[in-house]
Structure formats: structure tokens, C-alpha cells
Amino acid sequence: MASDRTRVAAIRAMELEDVDAVMAIETAAQLTPWNGTHFCDCLGNANYLCQVATVDDVPVAFLILSRILDETHVLNIAVAPAWQRHGIARRLLQQALSAARADAMTVVYLEVRESNQSAQALYRQLGFEVCGVRKNYYRKGDGHENAVLMQCLLTSGHK
């Protein structure tokens, strides 16, 4: 019998019933977590794509995207600490990039903490490149840290 960590996560649309589980993931994984209202607002917006990765129908990760015109923005992604480093974030992002290409999006943007080198490495592996920095964007303890802006060009047509 396979251990919990070797089972493959399924990706599906986030539902309102998932918000409590998503909040638990968010609180455990993020230094400055969103609140439940943020997630409910995203679920109610037709321009947002909200997904969860589940194991045995229990959410273990999520991804929130905003899609405007030909641009996709990764607004939030988190994996429950017990499920990190098992390729779940990679699968969520790969599926999102494939969907963006299929929907004629030209670019995907995201921001990541300057200190989050493992996430930046994953994003680079998926085709993202650094395109800027937002100074003091994220709260961190008593201070702030920079956000690294990254983009993944999906077509040559984006300016």
C-alpha cells in the first residue's frame, strides 16, 4: 500500500466548501496569510481561477489566478507543509500555464518573496524570468522584504 505522500494529488476547481481547508493551508504555509474573505471574493469573481490539489478529496494545496485580457497573474499559491516538495505546486503551475496557452494568454506574472529561493528556482524551471523588484512589498517580522517580479512569456506577441 502506498504511503500518503506517494499518492497523486488531483486538481479541481475550488469550491466554497473548501475555504476552511484552504485557510488552514494558507495559515500554515504563508507568513502573511489571506483571510477567508479574500478566498470567498476570488471564488465569486469570473476573472479568477481558483483551484485545489486534493488527496482523497482533501485539499493539500491551492492556486489562485487572475485573468485579464491576455494576462494571467498568479495571486496566491500554497502547499500544506506536510505535502511540500512532492511536485504539487509544479503540477498546479504546469496545468495553469497549459490552460493559459490554450486560452491565448500571452504572459503570466507573479511576485515572490526575495527570500523564497526554492520557489524562485521552481518558477525559473517553468520558464519564468525576473522582470523587476517591488521594494519592501511583503511584511516580514518587524520589517519588510522585497518582492521579486517574474514573468513567463507564453507567446512572442506580448510587449
N, C-alpha and C positions, 0 to 999 in steps of 0.2 A: 504494500500500500504506500502511495506517495505521501510525503510529508506535506504539511500545509504550504510550505514555501516553494515547493516544486510544482504545485498546481498552477495552471494557466489562468490568468485573470481575463474575464470577459469585459468588453467595453460596451456600454449602452448609454442612452440618454439619461441624464439626471432627472429625477422626479422630486416633487415636493416632499414625499415621504423619506427621501434620502438626506434631507437637510441636517437632521440631528447627527447622523453618522458623518457627514461631510464636515460639520462643525467640529466634531471630535478629532478628525484627521487634521483639519486646519489648525486647531489649538495646539495639537501635539507637534506639528511639523513647522509652524511659522513663528518667527519672533514677534511679528505684529499681525495677529490674525484678524481676518474679516469677522464681522458679526453675522448672525443669521439673516438679518435684513438684507445685507449685501447679496447673499445667495438667493433669497426669495426674489429680489429685484431682478437679478440676472435671469432667473427662470421665467419671469414674466415679460422679458424683452425679446421680441422676434429677431433682433440683430445679434443676439448672443447664442452661442452654442455651449451647452453645459453637459459634460459627460462624466460618468463614473466608471472606474475599473472595479470589478467585483470578483470575489472568490466565494463560491457557494451563495451568490446573490447578496453578499455583504460588501458594501463599499470599502475598498482599501486605498483608493486614490481618486483624484478628480482633476478635471481640466475645464477652465472657463475661457472662452474665446469671444471676442467682439469682432463682428464682420461688418465693415462699412465700405461701400463701393467696391474697389478691387483690393482692399487691405484687410488682413486679419491681424488682430492683436491678441497675444496671449496675456490674459489679465491675471490669471492665478492658476497654479498647478501645485499639487502637493500629494505626497505618498505617505501613508501611515508609517511611522518609524520602523515597525516590525517588518514591513514589506519593501523598504528601500533597498536599492542595489540588486533588484531582481528583474530589471528591464521594463518595469511597468510604466514609468514616465516616458521612456523611449517609445514604447508601443503607443501610448496616448498621443505623443507628438507626431510620430510617423503617420498615424491614421489622420490626424488633423492636417498635416502637410499634404497628404494624398487627397483629402477632401477639398482643400483649398485649391490645389491644382485642377481638380475636376470641375470646380466651380469658377474657373477662370480668374482666381485671385492672382495678383502679381507679386505680392510681398507679405511676409509675416514678420511682425515686430514683437519684441519682448523686452522687459527690463529684468535685471537680475542683480542681486547684491554683489558688490565688488568682492566681498569675502567668500562668496559661494563658488569656489573654483571648480568643484565637481560638477555643478550644474552648467557652468560655462563650458567645460570640456564636453559635456553631452551635447549642448547646443551647437558647438563647433563641429562635432561629428555628424550632426544632422544638416549641416550646411549653413548655419548662422555665422555672421561676421559682425564684429564690433563696429558700430556706426556712430557712437557718441557716449557721453557720460552725463549723468544728471548729478550735480554736486549736492551732497547732504540730503538725498532723496528719502532714504529709509531711516526710521528711528532705530537706534541701537543703544540699549542701556541708557546712559545719561546723555548720549550724543546722537550723532547721525553718521551714516555712511553713504557713499556714492552708489548710484545705480549705473550699471553698465548697460547701455542700449545696444541691442543686437537686432539684425535683420537677416532674413532668408529670402533672397530674390528667387521667385518661382518662374519668372519669365524675364526676357531681356527688355520688355517694354516699360518697366517701372522706372520712373525718374526720381 
